[in-house]
Structure formats: C-alpha cells, structure tokens
Amino acid sequence: MIEFSNVSKRYDNGVMALDNVSVQIEKGEFVFLVGPSGAGKSTFIKAILKEVEITTGKVFVDDLHVTRLHRRRVPFLRRKVGVVFQDFRLLPNKTVYENIAFAMEIVGTPQRNIRKQVPLILALVGLSGKGNFYPNQLSGGEQQRVSIARSMINNPPILIADEPTGNLDPDTSWEIMKVLRTINRRGTTILMATHDREIVDIMKKRVIALEAGKVARDDKVGVYSYDD
Ligand SMILES: Nc1ncnc2c1ncn2[C@@H]1O[C@H](COP(=O)(O)OP(=O)(O)OP(=O)(O)O)[C@@H](O)[C@H]1O
C-alpha cells in the first residue's frame, strides 16, 4: 500500500532528512510515526504526497510509482490519500457542510450525491446536526472531526494524520483516536505522526520511529520510546 525502498532526501542546505529508509505499510494497517523534532517525519509524509522530490530511492503508494509520477498525475495520487493536520485547516467562511461538500465538488461529484453523502460522513465522525455551523462555532475536537470527515469524504484508501491531536486536550484527543480507529476498522490504512506518548503506548499499534532520518525502530506493537 505504501512502500519506501532505500529512500533518501537531502535538502539543498545539505540536511539528510531521510537516510536510506525502507519500510512497507500494508493495506488496513494503523501505523504511528514517531521521533524527535527534526527526525524526518514531515519529510516522510511529504514524500508520500510528492510534496518533496526524494533524492534517491523509490516510493510507491497503492499502485502508483510516486517517484516517477508525472506532475500532471499528482492530483490522482492526492485523491488516494486523505490528510489531516494539527491545525485543522478548515475554510472559515464555509459551514461544516460546505467545507465537506467543497472537497466533493472539486472532484466533480453531482450535488445529489453530495447531499446524500455529507450527512453520512458527519454521522460517522459524530457531528450529525452540526452541518450549518461555521468552524469558529465549534470546539477544537469538533473542528478536527470536520477535518477528518472532509479528508475521508471521497473514500481514499489511505489517511495520513500529521499530529492530529497536537492542539487538543487529552480527553478530546481520545475522542479523535476513537474516530480514527473506526475509520481504520472500515479498512482505511492510517499513518499518524505524533508526539503523544500516552496515545501511542495505549493504542498498541505498529510504531515506526525515525531518528536523524533513519528508521531507528519498527515494532509491530510498539511504544513511543524506551527511555523511561
Ligand atoms: N525545506 C527544507 N529545507 C531544508 N531543510 C529542511 C527543510 N524541511 C525540513 N528540513 C530539515 O530536515 C530535517 C527533518 O525535518 P522534518 O520537518 O521532516 O522533521 P520532523 O520529524 O517532521 O520534525 P517535527 O517533529 O519538528 O515536525 C530537519 O533537520 C529540518 O531542519
């Protein structure tokens, strides 16, 4: 589903953000990506989305050879991968319904399908009845649910969550993890970059740990770190 084969990324300033990384993530897995600040997590995610060009190696996403993918076909890759961020990135002047509908309009979904699908995804993330709210009328946790709903509305096989609980208190973070777990159980592959030790340790999922651009650990049932 996601494969890195001897991937290195050296930025123009000489920093080796990824250093000979080889990992394989199978369909349906839930994987945490951890590591200290600067370890290469964001670069790893950007390599999946072709937001950076890697220096050497190969990246595959689903059936696409990302490294060789023509610029014209990048939107096709992006449709396979939903992404959510720490800061939600909702459109402030659109309602919850409109934020999600917009993601469907971009890919040409007919309005009648949009009207049918948006309430279903809102129910999935526990936000039924909030369609007419604007983002600033919602709590942080609710905004993150909208962001997750938007990322999943076109049914991508992969969801990348880049520190999705970074701005949330512990209880709200767990609510978000429940939503992600539900989505994963429905078959979506999830890759979540996080600094949240408690979540990683309690969820008991695969953990890929990066350090200075290298895979320092890759444990089937992992913990955040071994240092205490
Ligand atoms: N555009 C860039 N140009 C030059 N160096 C960069 C660039 N982006 C990242 N780096 C460097 O690459 C290394 C890896 O950065 P990256 O952002 O991938 O780490 P990270 O693990 O995501 O960190 P954090 O947890 O702080 O988000 C760092 O040393 C960083 O300074």
The ligand as an SDF file (V2000), in Angstrom:
LIG
                    3D

 31 33  0  0  0  0  0  0  0  0999 V2000
   12.5900   22.7270    3.1470 N   0  0  0  0  0  0  0  0  0  0  0  0
   13.6440   22.3720    3.8820 C   0  0  0  0  0  0  0  0  0  0  0  0
   14.8860   22.8220    3.5540 N   0  0  0  0  0  0  0  0  0  0  0  0
   15.9540   22.4520    4.2860 C   0  0  0  0  0  0  0  0  0  0  0  0
   15.9120   21.6340    5.3510 N   0  0  0  0  0  0  0  0  0  0  0  0
   14.7190   21.1650    5.7260 C   0  0  0  0  0  0  0  0  0  0  0  0
   13.5160   21.5040    5.0150 C   0  0  0  0  0  0  0  0  0  0  0  0
   12.4750   20.8950    5.6180 N   0  0  0  0  0  0  0  0  0  0  0  0
   12.9900   20.2030    6.6510 C   0  0  0  0  0  0  0  0  0  0  0  0
   14.3300   20.3500    6.7210 N   0  0  0  0  0  0  0  0  0  0  0  0
   15.2500   19.7210    7.6880 C   0  0  0  0  0  0  0  0  0  0  0  0
   15.1180   18.3190    7.5550 O   0  0  0  0  0  0  0  0  0  0  0  0
   15.1580   17.6760    8.8430 C   0  0  0  0  0  0  0  0  0  0  0  0
   13.8820   16.8580    9.0150 C   0  0  0  0  0  0  0  0  0  0  0  0
   12.7710   17.7690    9.1290 O   0  0  0  0  0  0  0  0  0  0  0  0
   11.2560   17.2770    9.2670 P   0  0  0  0  0  0  0  0  0  0  0  0
   10.4190   18.5020    9.2200 O   0  0  0  0  0  0  0  0  0  0  0  0
   10.9970   16.2090    8.2810 O   0  0  0  0  0  0  0  0  0  0  0  0
   11.2720   16.6660   10.7610 O   0  0  0  0  0  0  0  0  0  0  0  0
   10.0600   16.2470   11.7030 P   0  0  0  0  0  0  0  0  0  0  0  0
   10.4170   14.9200   12.2830 O   0  0  0  0  0  0  0  0  0  0  0  0
    8.7860   16.3400   10.9680 O   0  0  0  0  0  0  0  0  0  0  0  0
   10.0950   17.3410   12.8520 O   0  0  0  0  0  0  0  0  0  0  0  0
    8.8640   17.9060   13.7820 P   0  0  0  0  0  0  0  0  0  0  0  0
    8.5320   16.8290   14.7590 O   0  0  0  0  0  0  0  0  0  0  0  0
    9.5080   19.0890   14.4610 O   0  0  0  0  0  0  0  0  0  0  0  0
    7.7390   18.2750   12.8810 O   0  0  0  0  0  0  0  0  0  0  0  0
   15.3380   18.7940    9.8520 C   0  0  0  0  0  0  0  0  0  0  0  0
   16.7180   18.8790   10.1520 O   0  0  0  0  0  0  0  0  0  0  0  0
   14.8610   20.0280    9.1310 C   0  0  0  0  0  0  0  0  0  0  0  0
   15.5390   21.1800    9.5920 O   0  0  0  0  0  0  0  0  0  0  0  0
  1  2  1  0
  2  3  1  0
  2  7  2  0
  3  4  2  0
  4  5  1  0
  5  6  2  0
  6  7  1  0
  6 10  1  0
  7  8  1  0
  8  9  2  0
  9 10  1  0
 10 11  1  0
 11 12  1  0
 11 30  1  0
 12 13  1  0
 13 14  1  0
 13 28  1  0
 14 15  1  0
 15 16  1  0
 16 17  2  0
 16 18  1  0
 16 19  1  0
 19 20  1  0
 20 21  2  0
 20 22  1  0
 20 23  1  0
 23 24  1  0
 24 25  2  0
 24 26  1  0
 24 27  1  0
 28 29  1  0
 28 30  1  0
 30 31  1  0
M  END
$$$$
